[in-house]
Amino acid sequence: MFTVILMTAPATPVLEEALVMSLRNAWGGSEPRWLMQGVAAEFEVGETPSNVDQVRADISDMEIDLVVLPSAGRRKKMLLADMDSTMIQQECIDELAGEAGVGARVAEITARAMNGELDFEAALRERVGLLKGLNSAVIESVLKRRITLMPGGQELLATMKANGGYAALVSGGFTVFTSRIAERLGFDEHRSNTLVITNDTITGEVGDPIVGREAKVQALAEITQTLGISEADVIAVGDGANDLGMLTRAGIGVALHAKPTVQEQVDVRVNHGDLTALLFVQGYSADDFVKVD
């Protein structure tokens, strides 16, 4: 059996019963179950419908996401998440670059690297080099003034952890940011790159080894082994090309507002919803969410 999930952003509850029933009838599905009224609903089908891609494209114009997954084993034991443009709404290095007066140049490199057009390690070193000489005090300023959490992240972490889940933040960004975001959201651990700082000045260098695509895959393998679970027990989320390794190996890999090259290679795509979509994908209803103040 397979489960069809229809979702939209909780801030704009535009999912109508007529659409859900129309697809359910067309695909011979079971009685729909509303996970959150106006936001998410699901029903089961015997096989993946042949026109899923076309329907997904059609309803995307209505700001609705469509996901089809095997019904068995949907609820996962571990969350493996990217940070920049995933758990937070910004790219930290772009925000630092804005403070250094090289924002446009760095943002251009970031966009190309995240779409897989550039080698990740080389692009990271080039961007960090442009930050050379910046006073490290700017990091705290960026955290306070420029960084905002992605909607739904707090509910995602709280709900999965309340149900026995483990959460790991694995980022191509920097520990000065992941440590703070991990603590704020309740991640059990975090892995990222070291931004070299000497005498309160960013040197323009990154500590080795670089946390890129392979390091994220390694994290998936190491953490699941430590926990005694399988990679199939993991839901992973990210948006960039350096996330593709972990997204394609995890039990469920979610491309969240992802770059085009990522969407081409990942089946579960969330373009309109927020991070609570990862709960709906696992079969949690809004009543199951752990409320966060």
Secondary structure, DSSP 4 states (H G I P E B T S, - for coil): -EEEEEE--TTS----HHHHHHHHHHTT----EEEETTTEEEEEESS--TTHHHHHHHHHTTT-EEEEEESTT-S-SEEEE--TTTTBSS-HHHHHHHHHT-HHHHHHHHHHHHTTSS-HHHHHHHHHHTTTT-BTHHHHHHHHHT--BPTTHHHHHHHHHHTT-EEEEEEEEEHHHHHHHHHHHT-SEEEEE-EEEETTEEEEEEPSSP-SHHHHHHHHHHHHHHHT--GGGEEEEE-SGGGHHHHHHSSEEEEES--HHHHTT-SEEESSS-TTHHHHHTT--GGGSPP--
